Amino acid sequence: MTEKKQLLHMVFGGELKTLKDIEFRDLDKLDVVGIFPDYESALHAWRGKAQATVDNAHMRYFIVHMHRLLDPGQL
């Protein structure tokens, strides 16, 4: 069996200053949810955090494709 290639993804979020821009209100309060070995597990974590904070319109969570930052030539 071939092992699945590791494609790191980070999930993090925080409260935005405005709904128009991606600028965080307080960088010291960013919520780093974690680093995940694939997109599917990162998406699962993102959904959980996004749904848990749905009542705060300024709270946003993001998935960062870390594998693209580590190896820019990789798709």
Residue pairs with C-beta under 8 A, 6 or more apart in sequence:
4 38
6 37
6 38
6 67
7 37
7 38
7 39
7 65
7 67
8 35
8 36
8 37
8 66
8 67
8 70
9 35
9 36
9 37
9 38
9 39
9 41
9 42
9 63
9 64
9 65
9 66
9 67
10 32
10 33
10 34
10 35
10 36
10 42
10 63
10 64
10 66
11 32
11 33
11 34
11 36
11 42
11 45
11 46
11 49
11 61
11 62
11 63
11 64
12 30
12 31
12 32
12 33
12 61
12 62
12 64
13 30
13 31
13 33
13 49
13 50
13 53
13 59
13 60
13 61
13 62
14 24
14 25
14 26
14 27
14 29
14 30
14 31
14 59
14 60
15 24
15 25
15 26
15 29
15 56
15 58
15 59
15 60
16 22
16 23
16 24
16 25
16 58
16 59
16 60
17 23
17 24
17 25
17 58
18 58
19 57
19 58
22 60
24 30
25 58
31 49
31 61
33 45
33 46
33 49
33 61
34 45
35 66
36 42
36 45
39 63
39 65
42 63
43 63
46 61
46 62
46 63
49 61
50 61
53 59
53 61
67 74
68 74
68 75
